Amino acid sequence: MAMTKYSKTYVNWGQVPVVLNVSDVCIILRVSDRTVRNLLTAGKLKGRQTDGKWLITKDNLLKFLDGDAA
């Protein structure tokens, strides 16, 4: 699987924005944008689609990582 390389990195959770887009989540999870979109459409990761773009809150990402999503 080819992974997209992003120039942005996060060293700690304090640097992570409160609202994330798909690219931000890709960087944090180290997965492709297709994987993030699949998680969102399957409801495994909670997010909201606005003007065709997915937005994910930092809290929802933390819940997903803790296994508490959906």
N, CA and C atoms as a LAMMPS dump frame, in Angstrom:
ITEM: TIMESTEP
0
ITEM: NUMBER OF ATOMS
210
ITEM: BOX BOUNDS ff ff ff
-5.0000000000000000e+02 5.0000000000000000e+02
-5.0000000000000000e+02 5.0000000000000000e+02
-5.0000000000000000e+02 5.0000000000000000e+02
ITEM: ATOMS id mol type element x y z
1 1 1 N 0.855 -1.176 0
2 1 2 C 0 0 0
3 1 3 C 0.894 1.23 0
4 2 1 N 0.659 2.136 -0.905
5 2 2 C 1.421 3.381 -0.96
6 2 3 C 0.836 4.377 0.028
7 3 1 N 1.704 4.907 0.86
8 3 2 C 1.26 5.888 1.848
9 3 3 C 1.611 7.283 1.353
10 4 1 N 0.713 8.21 1.584
11 4 2 C 0.962 9.59 1.227
12 4 3 C 1.896 10.188 2.257
13 5 1 N 2.893 10.931 1.81
14 5 2 C 3.804 11.59 2.736
15 5 3 C 3.297 12.993 2.995
16 6 1 N 3.232 13.35 4.252
17 6 2 C 2.773 14.666 4.643
18 6 3 C 3.927 15.408 5.3
19 7 1 N 3.986 16.707 5.093
20 7 2 C 5.077 17.499 5.646
21 7 3 C 4.833 17.871 7.108
22 8 1 N 3.597 17.772 7.562
23 8 2 C 3.241 18.141 8.922
24 8 3 C 3.496 16.975 9.874
25 9 1 N 3.966 17.272 11.079
26 9 2 C 4.104 16.253 12.112
27 9 3 C 3.633 16.826 13.437
28 10 1 N 3.264 15.941 14.341
29 10 2 C 2.864 16.346 15.684
30 10 3 C 3.752 15.614 16.672
31 11 1 N 4.336 16.361 17.605
32 11 2 C 5.231 15.773 18.593
33 11 3 C 4.456 15.336 19.831
34 12 1 N 3.397 16.076 20.173
35 12 2 C 2.58 15.714 21.337
36 12 3 C 1.136 16.142 21.099
37 13 1 N 0.235 15.686 21.977
38 13 2 C -1.193 15.959 21.798
39 13 3 C -1.521 17.434 21.908
40 14 1 N -0.67 18.202 22.591
41 14 2 C -0.9 19.634 22.712
42 14 3 C -0.808 20.346 21.372
43 15 1 N -0.088 19.786 20.433
44 15 2 C 0.052 20.383 19.105
45 15 3 C -1.093 20.01 18.17
46 16 1 N -1.845 19.005 18.528
47 16 2 C -2.929 18.533 17.66
48 16 3 C -4.108 19.508 17.757
49 17 1 N -4.62 19.972 16.611
50 17 2 C -5.758 20.896 16.643
51 17 3 C -7.017 20.237 17.206
52 18 1 N -7.944 21.053 17.658
53 18 2 C -9.196 20.558 18.237
54 18 3 C -10.061 19.897 17.167
55 19 1 N -10.05 20.437 15.958
56 19 2 C -10.786 19.857 14.834
57 19 3 C -9.768 19.462 13.772
58 20 1 N -9.862 18.213 13.351
59 20 2 C -8.91 17.657 12.399
60 20 3 C -9.585 17.364 11.074
61 21 1 N -8.796 17.349 10.015
62 21 2 C -9.298 16.893 8.726
63 21 3 C -8.705 15.509 8.452
64 22 1 N -9.033 14.934 7.333
65 22 2 C -8.57 13.582 7.004
66 22 3 C -7.041 13.526 6.977
67 23 1 N -6.402 14.535 6.417
68 23 2 C -4.938 14.555 6.343
69 23 3 C -4.304 14.527 7.724
70 24 1 N -4.865 15.296 8.662
71 24 2 C -4.344 15.315 10.027
72 24 3 C -4.442 13.932 10.666
73 25 1 N -5.579 13.282 10.479
74 25 2 C -5.783 11.952 11.058
75 25 3 C -4.822 10.939 10.422
76 26 1 N -4.586 11.079 9.119
77 26 2 C -3.62 10.203 8.433
78 26 3 C -2.243 10.309 9.07
79 27 1 N -1.825 11.532 9.372
80 27 2 C -0.517 11.756 9.988
81 27 3 C -0.443 11.08 11.349
82 28 1 N -1.478 11.244 12.143
83 28 2 C -1.479 10.709 13.506
84 28 3 C -1.545 9.184 13.505
85 29 1 N -2.425 8.62 12.682
86 29 2 C -2.598 7.166 12.657
87 29 3 C -1.595 6.46 11.751
88 30 1 N -0.913 7.234 10.907
89 30 2 C 0.043 6.683 9.938
90 30 3 C -0.618 5.664 9.013
91 31 1 N -1.742 6.084 8.466
92 31 2 C -2.48 5.273 7.507
93 31 3 C -2.817 6.149 6.305
94 32 1 N -3.344 5.546 5.256
95 32 2 C -3.711 6.291 4.058
96 32 3 C -5.029 7.043 4.265
97 33 1 N -5.258 8.006 3.384
98 33 2 C -6.515 8.744 3.47
99 33 3 C -7.699 7.843 3.162
100 34 1 N -7.511 6.84 2.324
101 34 2 C -8.58 5.878 2.028
102 34 3 C -8.979 5.13 3.298
103 35 1 N -8.006 4.74 4.095
104 35 2 C -8.285 4.029 5.343
105 35 3 C -9.09 4.904 6.297
106 36 1 N -8.701 6.165 6.422
107 36 2 C -9.429 7.088 7.308
108 36 3 C -10.853 7.278 6.801
109 37 1 N -11.013 7.474 5.51
110 37 2 C -12.359 7.647 4.95
111 37 3 C -13.216 6.39 5.145
112 38 1 N -12.608 5.225 5.024
113 38 2 C -13.336 3.973 5.268
114 38 3 C -13.779 3.878 6.722
115 39 1 N -12.916 4.268 7.653
116 39 2 C -13.281 4.266 9.074
117 39 3 C -14.444 5.221 9.336
118 40 1 N -14.421 6.361 8.678
119 40 2 C -15.482 7.352 8.86
120 40 3 C -16.81 6.866 8.286
121 41 1 N -16.783 6.355 7.069
122 41 2 C -18.043 5.921 6.447
123 41 3 C -18.612 4.679 7.133
124 42 1 N -17.745 3.858 7.727
125 42 2 C -18.21 2.677 8.458
126 42 3 C -18.703 3.041 9.86
127 43 1 N -18.473 4.272 10.281
128 43 2 C -18.909 4.701 11.607
129 43 3 C -17.972 4.277 12.722
130 44 1 N -16.821 3.727 12.395
131 44 2 C -15.852 3.314 13.42
132 44 3 C -15.141 4.514 14.018
133 45 1 N -14.982 5.555 13.229
134 45 2 C -14.425 6.832 13.671
135 45 3 C -15.496 7.875 13.437
136 46 1 N -15.868 8.6 14.489
137 46 2 C -16.926 9.596 14.355
138 46 3 C -16.382 10.878 13.737
139 47 1 N -17.122 11.381 12.776
140 47 2 C -16.776 12.633 12.131
141 47 3 C -18.004 13.215 11.469
142 48 1 N -17.849 14.392 10.95
143 48 2 C -18.96 15.067 10.293
144 48 3 C -18.488 15.56 8.938
145 49 1 N -19.332 15.381 7.94
146 49 2 C -18.994 15.841 6.614
147 49 3 C -19.621 17.215 6.388
148 50 1 N -18.782 18.201 6.074
149 50 2 C -19.233 19.56 5.822
150 50 3 C -18.663 20.016 4.497
151 51 1 N -19.531 20.418 3.599
152 51 2 C -19.114 20.837 2.25
153 51 3 C -18.224 19.793 1.584
154 52 1 N -18.548 18.53 1.796
155 52 2 C -17.811 17.442 1.164
156 52 3 C -16.495 17.082 1.84
157 53 1 N -16.163 17.75 2.947
158 53 2 C -14.918 17.469 3.656
159 53 3 C -15.231 16.9 5.036
160 54 1 N -14.476 15.886 5.419
161 54 2 C -14.662 15.28 6.734
162 54 3 C -13.94 16.087 7.8
163 55 1 N -14.615 16.295 8.933
164 55 2 C -14.026 16.945 10.086
165 55 3 C -14.174 16.01 11.279
166 56 1 N -13.092 15.833 12.012
167 56 2 C -13.064 14.913 13.15
168 56 3 C -12.56 15.694 14.354
169 57 1 N -13.249 15.6 15.474
170 57 2 C -12.754 16.298 16.656
171 57 3 C -11.632 15.489 17.3
172 58 1 N -10.78 16.188 17.998
173 58 2 C -9.679 15.553 18.722
174 58 3 C -10.236 14.547 19.733
175 59 1 N -11.331 14.918 20.398
176 59 2 C -11.971 14.016 21.37
177 59 3 C -12.437 12.721 20.706
178 60 1 N -13.043 12.826 19.52
179 60 2 C -13.508 11.618 18.825
180 60 3 C -12.338 10.746 18.386
181 61 1 N -11.232 11.364 17.998
182 61 2 C -10.058 10.583 17.633
183 61 3 C -9.502 9.859 18.856
184 62 1 N -9.453 10.538 19.985
185 62 2 C -8.979 9.889 21.221
186 62 3 C -9.89 8.74 21.634
187 63 1 N -11.195 8.926 21.48
188 63 2 C -12.141 7.841 21.777
189 63 3 C -11.898 6.642 20.858
190 64 1 N -11.661 6.924 19.59
191 64 2 C -11.369 5.857 18.632
192 64 3 C -10.111 5.103 19.058
193 65 1 N -9.084 5.826 19.429
194 65 2 C -7.829 5.204 19.846
195 65 3 C -7.986 4.391 21.123
196 66 1 N -8.912 4.82 21.984
197 66 2 C -9.194 4.088 23.23
198 66 3 C -10.15 2.918 23.002
199 67 1 N -10.692 2.811 21.798
200 67 2 C -11.625 1.724 21.49
201 67 3 C -13.052 2.037 21.876
202 68 1 N -13.356 3.317 22.149
203 68 2 C -14.706 3.719 22.582
204 68 3 C -15.533 4.362 21.488
205 69 1 N -15.04 4.404 20.254
206 69 2 C -15.779 5.072 19.174
207 69 3 C -17.054 4.309 18.836
208 70 1 N -18.01 5.045 18.309
209 70 2 C -19.306 4.521 17.85
210 70 3 C -20.013 3.775 18.904
